[in-house]
């Protein structure tokens, strides 16, 4: 069974508006708690790069 963890930025008022993460068989899984059936599998490196971009507010480059 997959154990989902809510974002540390979520609080009691957000309820169903949270990002959740779980680890499963060598990959990370992301989902929004208001649409739990839609799961995005990502690698740890991919998620780290995405978060660095968000934190630095750098636009994503098109390949």
PDB file of N, CA, C, O and CB in Angstrom:
ATOM      1  N   UNK A   1       0.840  -1.184   0.000  1.00  0.00           N
ATOM      2  CA  UNK A   1       0.000   0.000   0.000  1.00  0.00           C
ATOM      3  C   UNK A   1       0.883   1.244   0.000  1.00  0.00           C
ATOM      4  O   UNK A   1       1.862   1.312   0.744  1.00  0.00           O
ATOM      5  CB  UNK A   1      -0.955   0.000   1.218  1.00  0.00           C
ATOM      6  N   UNK A   2       0.547   2.208  -0.816  1.00  0.00           N
ATOM      7  CA  UNK A   2       1.312   3.445  -0.930  1.00  0.00           C
ATOM      8  C   UNK A   2       0.939   4.382   0.213  1.00  0.00           C
ATOM      9  O   UNK A   2      -0.239   4.604   0.494  1.00  0.00           O
ATOM     10  CB  UNK A   2       1.061   4.125  -2.299  1.00  0.00           C
ATOM     11  N   UNK A   3       1.961   4.926   0.865  1.00  0.00           N
ATOM     12  CA  UNK A   3       1.765   5.881   1.958  1.00  0.00           C
ATOM     13  C   UNK A   3       1.994   7.292   1.432  1.00  0.00           C
ATOM     14  O   UNK A   3       3.130   7.666   1.141  1.00  0.00           O
ATOM     15  CB  UNK A   3       2.721   5.576   3.152  1.00  0.00           C
ATOM     16  N   UNK A   4       0.942   8.070   1.308  1.00  0.00           N
ATOM     17  CA  UNK A   4       1.027   9.443   0.810  1.00  0.00           C
ATOM     18  C   UNK A   4       1.321  10.395   1.957  1.00  0.00           C
ATOM     19  O   UNK A   4       0.833  10.214   3.073  1.00  0.00           O
ATOM     20  CB  UNK A   4      -0.277   9.850   0.095  1.00  0.00           C
ATOM     21  N   UNK A   5       2.128  11.415   1.667  1.00  0.00           N
ATOM     22  CA  UNK A   5       2.464  12.434   2.652  1.00  0.00           C
ATOM     23  C   UNK A   5       2.104  13.796   2.069  1.00  0.00           C
ATOM     24  O   UNK A   5       2.473  14.119   0.939  1.00  0.00           O
ATOM     25  CB  UNK A   5       3.978  12.368   3.046  1.00  0.00           C
ATOM     26  N   UNK A   6       1.383  14.586   2.852  1.00  0.00           N
ATOM     27  CA  UNK A   6       0.997  15.924   2.395  1.00  0.00           C
ATOM     28  C   UNK A   6       2.166  16.888   2.520  1.00  0.00           C
ATOM     29  O   UNK A   6       3.076  16.693   3.325  1.00  0.00           O
ATOM     30  CB  UNK A   6      -0.208  16.445   3.195  1.00  0.00           C
ATOM     31  N   UNK A   7       2.118  17.914   1.718  1.00  0.00           N
ATOM     32  CA  UNK A   7       3.117  18.963   1.758  1.00  0.00           C
ATOM     33  C   UNK A   7       3.175  19.610   3.138  1.00  0.00           C
ATOM     34  O   UNK A   7       2.154  19.749   3.813  1.00  0.00           O
ATOM     35  CB  UNK A   7       2.825  20.010   0.694  1.00  0.00           C
ATOM     36  N   UNK A   8       4.366  20.001   3.545  1.00  0.00           N
ATOM     37  CA  UNK A   8       4.510  20.693   4.828  1.00  0.00           C
ATOM     38  C   UNK A   8       3.871  22.078   4.792  1.00  0.00           C
ATOM     39  O   UNK A   8       3.669  22.690   5.840  1.00  0.00           O
ATOM     40  CB  UNK A   8       5.987  20.811   5.203  1.00  0.00           C
ATOM     41  N   UNK A   9       3.551  22.579   3.600  1.00  0.00           N
ATOM     42  CA  UNK A   9       2.884  23.874   3.473  1.00  0.00           C
ATOM     43  C   UNK A   9       1.373  23.753   3.647  1.00  0.00           C
ATOM     44  O   UNK A   9       0.677  24.764   3.729  1.00  0.00           O
ATOM     45  CB  UNK A   9       3.200  24.496   2.121  1.00  0.00           C
ATOM     46  N   UNK A  10       0.864  22.533   3.703  1.00  0.00           N
ATOM     47  CA  UNK A  10      -0.572  22.319   3.891  1.00  0.00           C
ATOM     48  C   UNK A  10      -0.922  22.513   5.354  1.00  0.00           C
ATOM     49  O   UNK A  10      -0.161  22.141   6.247  1.00  0.00           O
ATOM     50  CB  UNK A  10      -0.995  20.907   3.411  1.00  0.00           C
ATOM     51  N   UNK A  11      -2.065  23.089   5.580  1.00  0.00           N
ATOM     52  CA  UNK A  11      -2.534  23.212   6.963  1.00  0.00           C
ATOM     53  C   UNK A  11      -3.998  22.783   7.007  1.00  0.00           C
ATOM     54  O   UNK A  11      -4.555  22.398   5.979  1.00  0.00           O
ATOM     55  CB  UNK A  11      -2.358  24.680   7.503  1.00  0.00           C
ATOM     56  N   UNK A  12      -4.604  22.842   8.133  1.00  0.00           N
ATOM     57  CA  UNK A  12      -5.976  22.389   8.300  1.00  0.00           C
ATOM     58  C   UNK A  12      -6.986  23.102   7.437  1.00  0.00           C
ATOM     59  O   UNK A  12      -8.036  22.537   7.133  1.00  0.00           O
ATOM     60  CB  UNK A  12      -6.368  22.534   9.700  1.00  0.00           C
ATOM     61  N   UNK A  13      -6.705  24.324   7.032  1.00  0.00           N
ATOM     62  CA  UNK A  13      -7.663  25.083   6.226  1.00  0.00           C
ATOM     63  C   UNK A  13      -7.651  24.688   4.762  1.00  0.00           C
ATOM     64  O   UNK A  13      -8.639  24.902   4.059  1.00  0.00           O
ATOM     65  CB  UNK A  13      -7.380  26.550   6.345  1.00  0.00           C
ATOM     66  N   UNK A  14      -6.540  24.109   4.283  1.00  0.00           N
ATOM     67  CA  UNK A  14      -6.427  23.764   2.872  1.00  0.00           C
ATOM     68  C   UNK A  14      -7.175  22.491   2.508  1.00  0.00           C
ATOM     69  O   UNK A  14      -7.607  22.339   1.365  1.00  0.00           O
ATOM     70  CB  UNK A  14      -4.984  23.618   2.502  1.00  0.00           C
ATOM     71  N   UNK A  15      -7.334  21.595   3.432  1.00  0.00           N
ATOM     72  CA  UNK A  15      -8.090  20.379   3.205  1.00  0.00           C
ATOM     73  C   UNK A  15      -7.692  19.630   1.962  1.00  0.00           C
ATOM     74  O   UNK A  15      -6.677  18.934   1.953  1.00  0.00           O
ATOM     75  CB  UNK A  15      -9.517  20.694   3.136  1.00  0.00           C
ATOM     76  N   UNK A  16      -8.478  19.760   0.910  1.00  0.00           N
ATOM     77  CA  UNK A  16      -8.263  18.998  -0.316  1.00  0.00           C
ATOM     78  C   UNK A  16      -7.357  19.719  -1.312  1.00  0.00           C
ATOM     79  O   UNK A  16      -7.216  19.244  -2.439  1.00  0.00           O
ATOM     80  CB  UNK A  16      -9.588  18.698  -0.967  1.00  0.00           C
ATOM     81  N   UNK A  17      -6.747  20.823  -0.956  1.00  0.00           N
ATOM     82  CA  UNK A  17      -5.889  21.566  -1.878  1.00  0.00           C
ATOM     83  C   UNK A  17      -4.425  21.388  -1.499  1.00  0.00           C
ATOM     84  O   UNK A  17      -3.741  22.351  -1.153  1.00  0.00           O
ATOM     85  CB  UNK A  17      -6.261  23.060  -1.884  1.00  0.00           C
ATOM     86  N   UNK A  18      -3.954  20.153  -1.567  1.00  0.00           N
ATOM     87  CA  UNK A  18      -2.597  19.841  -1.130  1.00  0.00           C
ATOM     88  C   UNK A  18      -1.875  19.034  -2.201  1.00  0.00           C
ATOM     89  O   UNK A  18      -2.492  18.311  -2.984  1.00  0.00           O
ATOM     90  CB  UNK A  18      -2.617  19.069   0.204  1.00  0.00           C
ATOM     91  N   UNK A  19      -0.564  19.175  -2.216  1.00  0.00           N
ATOM     92  CA  UNK A  19       0.269  18.300  -3.023  1.00  0.00           C
ATOM     93  C   UNK A  19       0.743  17.188  -2.103  1.00  0.00           C
ATOM     94  O   UNK A  19       1.168  17.435  -0.975  1.00  0.00           O
ATOM     95  CB  UNK A  19       1.478  19.074  -3.682  1.00  0.00           C
ATOM     96  N   UNK A  20       0.664  15.962  -2.600  1.00  0.00           N
ATOM     97  CA  UNK A  20       1.078  14.802  -1.817  1.00  0.00           C
ATOM     98  C   UNK A  20       2.184  14.068  -2.569  1.00  0.00           C
ATOM     99  O   UNK A  20       2.232  14.089  -3.799  1.00  0.00           O
ATOM    100  CB  UNK A  20      -0.128  13.853  -1.537  1.00  0.00           C
ATOM    101  N   UNK A  21       3.066  13.424  -1.820  1.00  0.00           N
ATOM    102  CA  UNK A  21       4.167  12.671  -2.405  1.00  0.00           C
ATOM    103  C   UNK A  21       4.243  11.300  -1.740  1.00  0.00           C
ATOM    104  O   UNK A  21       3.905  11.143  -0.567  1.00  0.00           O
ATOM    105  CB  UNK A  21       5.510  13.436  -2.251  1.00  0.00           C
ATOM    106  N   UNK A  22       4.693  10.315  -2.510  1.00  0.00           N
ATOM    107  CA  UNK A  22       4.893   8.962  -1.985  1.00  0.00           C
ATOM    108  C   UNK A  22       6.070   8.336  -2.726  1.00  0.00           C
ATOM    109  O   UNK A  22       6.401   8.752  -3.837  1.00  0.00           O
ATOM    110  CB  UNK A  22       3.594   8.086  -2.140  1.00  0.00           C
ATOM    111  N   UNK A  23       6.691   7.350  -2.121  1.00  0.00           N
ATOM    112  CA  UNK A  23       7.767   6.592  -2.755  1.00  0.00           C
ATOM    113  C   UNK A  23       7.240   5.202  -3.077  1.00  0.00           C
ATOM    114  O   UNK A  23       6.566   4.568  -2.265  1.00  0.00           O
ATOM    115  CB  UNK A  23       9.034   6.517  -1.838  1.00  0.00           C
ATOM    116  N   UNK A  24       7.568   4.740  -4.292  1.00  0.00           N
ATOM    117  CA  UNK A  24       7.108   3.415  -4.700  1.00  0.00           C
ATOM    118  C   UNK A  24       8.069   2.830  -5.729  1.00  0.00           C
ATOM    119  O   UNK A  24       8.245   3.389  -6.811  1.00  0.00           O
ATOM    120  CB  UNK A  24       5.672   3.483  -5.273  1.00  0.00           C
ATOM    121  N   UNK A  25       8.680   1.719  -5.393  1.00  0.00           N
ATOM    122  CA  UNK A  25       9.520   0.952  -6.317  1.00  0.00           C
ATOM    123  C   UNK A  25      10.530   1.812  -7.077  1.00  0.00           C
ATOM    124  O   UNK A  25      10.582   1.757  -8.306  1.00  0.00           O
ATOM    125  CB  UNK A  25       8.648   0.223  -7.303  1.00  0.00           C
ATOM    126  N   UNK A  26      11.316   2.590  -6.376  1.00  0.00           N
ATOM    127  CA  UNK A  26      12.390   3.343  -6.991  1.00  0.00           C
ATOM    128  C   UNK A  26      12.008   4.649  -7.649  1.00  0.00           C
ATOM    129  O   UNK A  26      12.857   5.291  -8.268  1.00  0.00           O
ATOM    130  CB  UNK A  26      13.026   2.515  -7.969  1.00  0.00           C
ATOM    131  N   UNK A  27      10.774   5.060  -7.536  1.00  0.00           N
ATOM    132  CA  UNK A  27      10.374   6.348  -8.089  1.00  0.00           C
ATOM    133  C   UNK A  27       9.504   7.095  -7.080  1.00  0.00           C
ATOM    134  O   UNK A  27       9.013   6.519  -6.109  1.00  0.00           O
ATOM    135  CB  UNK A  27       9.620   6.161  -9.428  1.00  0.00           C
ATOM    136  N   UNK A  28       9.332   8.364  -7.330  1.00  0.00           N
ATOM    137  CA  UNK A  28       8.450   9.175  -6.499  1.00  0.00           C
ATOM    138  C   UNK A  28       7.141   9.380  -7.234  1.00  0.00           C
ATOM    139  O   UNK A  28       7.102   9.428  -8.463  1.00  0.00           O
ATOM    140  CB  UNK A  28       9.103  10.536  -6.143  1.00  0.00           C
ATOM    141  N   UNK A  29       6.085   9.500  -6.475  1.00  0.00           N
ATOM    142  CA  UNK A  29       4.761   9.735  -7.041  1.00  0.00           C
ATOM    143  C   UNK A  29       4.218  11.043  -6.485  1.00  0.00           C
ATOM    144  O   UNK A  29       4.326  11.303  -5.287  1.00  0.00           O
ATOM    145  CB  UNK A  29       3.795   8.553  -6.729  1.00  0.00           C
ATOM    146  N   UNK A  30       3.642  11.858  -7.342  1.00  0.00           N
ATOM    147  CA  UNK A  30       3.032  13.118  -6.936  1.00  0.00           C
ATOM    148  C   UNK A  30       1.566  13.097  -7.310  1.00  0.00           C
ATOM    149  O   UNK A  30       1.175  12.496  -8.311  1.00  0.00           O
ATOM    150  CB  UNK A  30       3.748  14.324  -7.587  1.00  0.00           C
ATOM    151  N   UNK A  31       0.759  13.760  -6.499  1.00  0.00           N
ATOM    152  CA  UNK A  31      -0.650  13.915  -6.836  1.00  0.00           C
ATOM    153  C   UNK A  31      -1.203  15.116  -6.080  1.00  0.00           C
ATOM    154  O   UNK A  31      -0.632  15.557  -5.083  1.00  0.00           O
ATOM    155  CB  UNK A  31      -1.457  12.625  -6.501  1.00  0.00           C
ATOM    156  N   UNK A  32      -2.317  15.633  -6.568  1.00  0.00           N
ATOM    157  CA  UNK A  32      -3.056  16.660  -5.847  1.00  0.00           C
ATOM    158  C   UNK A  32      -4.158  15.956  -5.082  1.00  0.00           C
ATOM    159  O   UNK A  32      -4.827  15.072  -5.615  1.00  0.00           O
ATOM    160  CB  UNK A  32      -3.634  17.758  -6.812  1.00  0.00           C
ATOM    161  N   UNK A  33      -4.344  16.346  -3.843  1.00  0.00           N
ATOM    162  CA  UNK A  33      -5.316  15.637  -3.015  1.00  0.00           C
ATOM    163  C   UNK A  33      -6.750  15.815  -3.510  1.00  0.00           C
ATOM    164  O   UNK A  33      -7.615  15.007  -3.174  1.00  0.00           O
ATOM    165  CB  UNK A  33      -5.211  16.110  -1.584  1.00  0.00           C
ATOM    166  N   UNK A  34      -7.024  16.867  -4.308  1.00  0.00           N
ATOM    167  CA  UNK A  34      -8.377  17.033  -4.828  1.00  0.00           C
ATOM    168  C   UNK A  34      -8.621  16.177  -6.072  1.00  0.00           C
ATOM    169  O   UNK A  34      -9.757  16.099  -6.541  1.00  0.00           O
ATOM    170  CB  UNK A  34      -8.633  18.498  -5.148  1.00  0.00           C
ATOM    171  N   UNK A  35      -7.573  15.525  -6.626  1.00  0.00           N
ATOM    172  CA  UNK A  35      -7.701  14.615  -7.761  1.00  0.00           C
ATOM    173  C   UNK A  35      -6.750  13.435  -7.554  1.00  0.00           C
ATOM    174  O   UNK A  35      -5.785  13.289  -8.304  1.00  0.00           O
ATOM    175  CB  UNK A  35      -7.397  15.350  -9.110  1.00  0.00           C
ATOM    176  N   UNK A  36      -7.008  12.587  -6.546  1.00  0.00           N
ATOM    177  CA  UNK A  36      -6.057  11.532  -6.184  1.00  0.00           C
ATOM    178  C   UNK A  36      -5.858  10.450  -7.235  1.00  0.00           C
ATOM    179  O   UNK A  36      -4.890   9.694  -7.147  1.00  0.00           O
ATOM    180  CB  UNK A  36      -6.499  10.894  -4.934  1.00  0.00           C
ATOM    181  N   UNK A  37      -6.735  10.352  -8.219  1.00  0.00           N
ATOM    182  CA  UNK A  37      -6.579   9.332  -9.251  1.00  0.00           C
ATOM    183  C   UNK A  37      -5.517   9.717 -10.281  1.00  0.00           C
ATOM    184  O   UNK A  37      -5.009   8.852 -10.994  1.00  0.00           O
ATOM    185  CB  UNK A  37      -7.909   9.089  -9.947  1.00  0.00           C
ATOM    186  N   UNK A  38      -5.182  10.982 -10.364  1.00  0.00           N
ATOM    187  CA  UNK A  38      -4.177  11.467 -11.314  1.00  0.00           C
ATOM    188  C   UNK A  38      -2.826  11.516 -10.608  1.00  0.00           C
ATOM    189  O   UNK A  38      -2.562  12.419  -9.814  1.00  0.00           O
ATOM    190  CB  UNK A  38      -4.564  12.879 -11.882  1.00  0.00           C
ATOM    191  N   UNK A  39      -1.968  10.530 -10.906  1.00  0.00           N
ATOM    192  CA  UNK A  39      -0.674  10.381 -10.240  1.00  0.00           C
ATOM    193  C   UNK A  39       0.435  10.607 -11.258  1.00  0.00           C
ATOM    194  O   UNK A  39       0.401  10.055 -12.358  1.00  0.00           O
ATOM    195  CB  UNK A  39      -0.539   8.976  -9.578  1.00  0.00           C
ATOM    196  N   UNK A  40       1.413  11.418 -10.888  1.00  0.00           N
ATOM    197  CA  UNK A  40       2.541  11.725 -11.754  1.00  0.00           C
ATOM    198  C   UNK A  40       3.799  11.050 -11.211  1.00  0.00           C
ATOM    199  O   UNK A  40       4.286  11.431 -10.146  1.00  0.00           O
ATOM    200  CB  UNK A  40       2.745  13.255 -11.872  1.00  0.00           C
ATOM    201  N   UNK A  41       4.340  10.042 -11.932  1.00  0.00           N
ATOM    202  CA  UNK A  41       5.585   9.415 -11.479  1.00  0.00           C
ATOM    203  C   UNK A  41       6.778  10.279 -11.902  1.00  0.00           C
ATOM    204  O   UNK A  41       6.829  10.752 -13.037  1.00  0.00           O
ATOM    205  CB  UNK A  41       5.722   7.970 -12.054  1.00  0.00           C
ATOM    206  N   UNK A  42       7.725  10.482 -11.003  1.00  0.00           N
ATOM    207  CA  UNK A  42       8.921  11.275 -11.288  1.00  0.00           C
ATOM    208  C   UNK A  42      10.131  10.616 -10.649  1.00  0.00           C
ATOM    209  O   UNK A  42      10.003   9.839  -9.702  1.00  0.00           O
ATOM    210  CB  UNK A  42       8.760  12.727 -10.776  1.00  0.00           C
ATOM    211  N   UNK A  43      11.304  10.933 -11.177  1.00  0.00           N
ATOM    212  CA  UNK A  43      12.533  10.471 -10.540  1.00  0.00           C
ATOM    213  C   UNK A  43      12.915  11.484  -9.469  1.00  0.00           C
ATOM    214  O   UNK A  43      12.446  12.622  -9.488  1.00  0.00           O
ATOM    215  CB  UNK A  43      13.689  10.287 -11.585  1.00  0.00           C
ATOM    216  N   UNK A  44      13.758  11.073  -8.544  1.00  0.00           N
ATOM    217  CA  UNK A  44      14.229  11.988  -7.504  1.00  0.00           C
ATOM    218  C   UNK A  44      15.001  13.145  -8.135  1.00  0.00           C
ATOM    219  O   UNK A  44      14.842  14.293  -7.719  1.00  0.00           O
ATOM    220  CB  UNK A  44      15.117  11.241  -6.479  1.00  0.00           C
ATOM    221  N   UNK A  45      15.839  12.852  -9.139  1.00  0.00           N
ATOM    222  CA  UNK A  45      16.594  13.907  -9.811  1.00  0.00           C
ATOM    223  C   UNK A  45      15.676  14.874 -10.549  1.00  0.00           C
ATOM    224  O   UNK A  45      15.893  16.085 -10.525  1.00  0.00           O
ATOM    225  CB  UNK A  45      17.595  13.301 -10.782  1.00  0.00           C
ATOM    226  N   UNK A  46      14.653  14.337 -11.204  1.00  0.00           N
ATOM    227  CA  UNK A  46      13.695  15.179 -11.920  1.00  0.00           C
ATOM    228  C   UNK A  46      12.932  16.099 -10.984  1.00  0.00           C
ATOM    229  O   UNK A  46      12.735  17.275 -11.287  1.00  0.00           O
ATOM    230  CB  UNK A  46      12.721  14.320 -12.695  1.00  0.00           C
ATOM    231  N   UNK A  47      12.504  15.569  -9.854  1.00  0.00           N
ATOM    232  CA  UNK A  47      11.782  16.380  -8.876  1.00  0.00           C
ATOM    233  C   UNK A  47      12.699  17.447  -8.281  1.00  0.00           C
ATOM    234  O   UNK A  47      12.278  18.588  -8.090  1.00  0.00           O
ATOM    235  CB  UNK A  47      11.203  15.491  -7.760  1.00  0.00           C
ATOM    236  N   UNK A  48      13.935  17.090  -7.988  1.00  0.00           N
ATOM    237  CA  UNK A  48      14.888  18.059  -7.433  1.00  0.00           C
ATOM    238  C   UNK A  48      15.137  19.191  -8.419  1.00  0.00           C
ATOM    239  O   UNK A  48      15.185  20.354  -8.017  1.00  0.00           O
ATOM    240  CB  UNK A  48      16.216  17.369  -7.073  1.00  0.00           C
ATOM    241  N   UNK A  49      15.297  18.877  -9.701  1.00  0.00           N
ATOM    242  CA  UNK A  49      15.507  19.905 -10.719  1.00  0.00           C
ATOM    243  C   UNK A  49      14.282  20.807 -10.833  1.00  0.00           C
ATOM    244  O   UNK A  49      14.417  22.025 -10.945  1.00  0.00           O
ATOM    245  CB  UNK A  49      15.822  19.261 -12.079  1.00  0.00           C
ATOM    246  N   UNK A  50      13.103  20.224 -10.807  1.00  0.00           N
ATOM    247  CA  UNK A  50      11.853  20.992 -10.873  1.00  0.00           C
ATOM    248  C   UNK A  50      11.738  21.955  -9.687  1.00  0.00           C
ATOM    249  O   UNK A  50      11.381  23.120  -9.861  1.00  0.00           O
ATOM    250  CB  UNK A  50      10.638  20.039 -10.902  1.00  0.00           C
ATOM    251  N   UNK A  51      12.040  21.466  -8.495  1.00  0.00           N
ATOM    252  CA  UNK A  51      11.958  22.315  -7.303  1.00  0.00           C
ATOM    253  C   UNK A  51      13.003  23.422  -7.317  1.00  0.00           C
ATOM    254  O   UNK A  51      12.734  24.532  -6.858  1.00  0.00           O
ATOM    255  CB  UNK A  51      12.123  21.473  -6.049  1.00  0.00           C
ATOM    256  N   UNK A  52      14.196  23.131  -7.840  1.00  0.00           N
ATOM    257  CA  UNK A  52      15.215  24.182  -7.966  1.00  0.00           C
ATOM    258  C   UNK A  52      14.727  25.278  -8.899  1.00  0.00           C
ATOM    259  O   UNK A  52      14.939  26.461  -8.631  1.00  0.00           O
ATOM    260  CB  UNK A  52      16.548  23.596  -8.483  1.00  0.00           C
ATOM    261  N   UNK A  53      14.077  24.898  -9.991  1.00  0.00           N
ATOM    262  CA  UNK A  53      13.529  25.882 -10.937  1.00  0.00           C
ATOM    263  C   UNK A  53      12.458  26.726 -10.272  1.00  0.00           C
ATOM    264  O   UNK A  53      12.446  27.949 -10.416  1.00  0.00           O
ATOM    265  CB  UNK A  53      12.950  25.181 -12.177  1.00  0.00           C
ATOM    266  N   UNK A  54      11.564  26.083  -9.549  1.00  0.00           N
ATOM    267  CA  UNK A  54      10.503  26.827  -8.869  1.00  0.00           C
ATOM    268  C   UNK A  54      11.074  27.770  -7.822  1.00  0.00           C
ATOM    269  O   UNK A  54      10.653  28.922  -7.716  1.00  0.00           O
ATOM    270  CB  UNK A  54       9.511  25.866  -8.218  1.00  0.00           C
ATOM    271  N   UNK A  55      12.027  27.278  -7.055  1.00  0.00           N
ATOM    272  CA  UNK A  55      12.611  28.080  -5.984  1.00  0.00           C
ATOM    273  C   UNK A  55      13.361  29.282  -6.546  1.00  0.00           C
ATOM    274  O   UNK A  55      13.318  30.369  -5.969  1.00  0.00           O
ATOM    275  CB  UNK A  55      13.550  27.227  -5.132  1.00  0.00           C
ATOM    276  N   UNK A  56      14.045  29.090  -7.666  1.00  0.00           N
ATOM    277  CA  UNK A  56      14.820  30.167  -8.268  1.00  0.00           C
ATOM    278  C   UNK A  56      14.029  31.017  -9.243  1.00  0.00           C
ATOM    279  O   UNK A  56      14.540  32.014  -9.751  1.00  0.00           O
ATOM    280  CB  UNK A  56      16.001  29.600  -8.965  1.00  0.00           C
ATOM    281  N   UNK A  57      12.786  30.636  -9.510  1.00  0.00           N
ATOM    282  CA  UNK A  57      11.910  31.358 -10.432  1.00  0.00           C
ATOM    283  C   UNK A  57      12.509  31.456 -11.832  1.00  0.00           C
ATOM    284  O   UNK A  57      12.296  32.444 -12.536  1.00  0.00           O
ATOM    285  CB  UNK A  57      11.625  32.751  -9.896  1.00  0.00           C
ATOM    286  N   UNK A  58      13.256  30.432 -12.233  1.00  0.00           N
ATOM    287  CA  UNK A  58      13.815  30.408 -13.569  1.00  0.00           C
ATOM    288  C   UNK A  58      12.792  29.796 -14.513  1.00  0.00           C
ATOM    289  O   UNK A  58      12.190  28.773 -14.189  1.00  0.00           O
ATOM    290  CB  UNK A  58      15.148  29.622 -13.603  1.00  0.00           C
ATOM    291  N   UNK A  59      12.586  30.404 -15.673  1.00  0.00           N
ATOM    292  CA  UNK A  59      11.636  29.798 -16.625  1.00  0.00           C
ATOM    293  C   UNK A  59      12.195  28.485 -17.173  1.00  0.00           C
ATOM    294  O   UNK A  59      13.405  28.336 -17.340  1.00  0.00           O
ATOM    295  CB  UNK A  59      11.330  30.777 -17.793  1.00  0.00           C
ATOM    296  N   UNK A  60      11.319  27.560 -17.445  1.00  0.00           N
ATOM    297  CA  UNK A  60      11.724  26.288 -18.043  1.00  0.00           C
ATOM    298  C   UNK A  60      12.075  26.525 -19.493  1.00  0.00           C
ATOM    299  O   UNK A  60      11.387  27.267 -20.194  1.00  0.00           O
ATOM    300  CB  UNK A  60      10.607  25.217 -17.915  1.00  0.00           C
ATOM    301  N   UNK A  61      13.140  25.898 -19.941  1.00  0.00           N
ATOM    302  CA  UNK A  61      13.565  26.043 -21.337  1.00  0.00           C
ATOM    303  C   UNK A  61      12.938  24.937 -22.174  1.00  0.00           C
ATOM    304  O   UNK A  61      12.825  23.796 -21.728  1.00  0.00           O
ATOM    305  CB  UNK A  61      15.116  26.005 -21.456  1.00  0.00           C
ATOM    306  N   UNK A  62      12.536  25.283 -23.382  1.00  0.00           N
ATOM    307  CA  UNK A  62      12.006  24.274 -24.293  1.00  0.00           C
ATOM    308  C   UNK A  62      13.150  23.531 -24.938  1.00  0.00           C
ATOM    309  O   UNK A  62      14.174  24.119 -25.285  1.00  0.00           O
ATOM    310  CB  UNK A  62      11.101  24.908 -25.365  1.00  0.00           C
ATOM    311  N   UNK A  63      12.969  22.240 -25.093  1.00  0.00           N
ATOM    312  CA  UNK A  63      14.021  21.400 -25.698  1.00  0.00           C
ATOM    313  C   UNK A  63      14.053  21.548 -27.187  1.00  0.00           C
ATOM    314  O   UNK A  63      14.873  20.916 -27.853  1.00  0.00           O
ATOM    315  CB  UNK A  63      13.819  19.941 -25.343  1.00  0.00           C
TER     316      UNK A  63
END
